[in-house]
């Protein structure tokens, strides 16, 4: 099989290019695409557990924990223990993170526009539908 027919190759190269582009755009806020993902979860869902963040972002617990550790040091998130069950921890965005929200969200929209600018509306819809199907597929 030629590489340009291999879905793994195509997805990997596309993901790498988009990630690199988005990472560059987020540098002005001193955050990474992974940290943006966490902030987006918090902005959309409110106070949630690290487990829920992992579910939403398709990340393993140790990965989420590492991202949260860095974000807490940067004063972007707060962790609090559930007073009704001390085994549960909740994560919320800080005022610092919330003040960045509109600019970061605008940057995310700009990134989407840049990446998808050469595609028609129909192609964009088909791409999103196809990627969503791949994400939902039971492959393992």
LINBEL-V106804 format. One record per backbone hydrogen bond with DSSP energy under -0.5 kcal/mol. CO is the residue of the C=O (numbers start at 1). NH is the residue of the N-H. If there is no record, write none. Layout:
CO_NH ; CO_NH
This chain:
2_5 ; 3_6 ; 5_7 ; 6_10 ; 7_11 ; 8_12 ; 9_13 ; 10_14 ; 11_15 ; 12_16 ; 13_17 ; 14_18 ; 15_19 ; 16_20 ; 17_21 ; 18_22 ; 19_23 ; 20_24 ; 21_25 ; 22_26 ; 23_27 ; 24_27 ; 25_28 ; 26_29 ; 26_31 ; 27_30 ; 32_36 ; 33_37 ; 34_38 ; 35_39 ; 36_40 ; 37_41 ; 38_42 ; 39_43 ; 40_44 ; 41_45 ; 42_46 ; 48_91 ; 49_53 ; 50_54 ; 51_55 ; 52_56 ; 53_57 ; 54_58 ; 54_59 ; 60_64 ; 61_65 ; 62_66 ; 63_67 ; 64_68 ; 65_69 ; 66_70 ; 67_71 ; 68_72 ; 69_73 ; 70_74 ; 71_76 ; 71_77 ; 72_75 ; 76_94 ; 78_92 ; 80_90 ; 82_85 ; 85_88 ; 88_82 ; 90_80 ; 91_48 ; 92_78 ; 94_98 ; 95_99 ; 96_100 ; 97_100 ; 97_101 ; 100_104 ; 101_105 ; 102_106 ; 103_107 ; 104_108 ; 105_109 ; 106_110 ; 107_111 ; 108_112 ; 109_113 ; 110_114 ; 111_115 ; 112_116 ; 113_117 ; 114_117 ; 116_119 ; 120_124 ; 121_125 ; 122_126 ; 123_127 ; 124_128 ; 125_129 ; 126_130 ; 127_131 ; 128_132 ; 129_133 ; 130_134 ; 131_135 ; 132_136 ; 133_137 ; 137_139
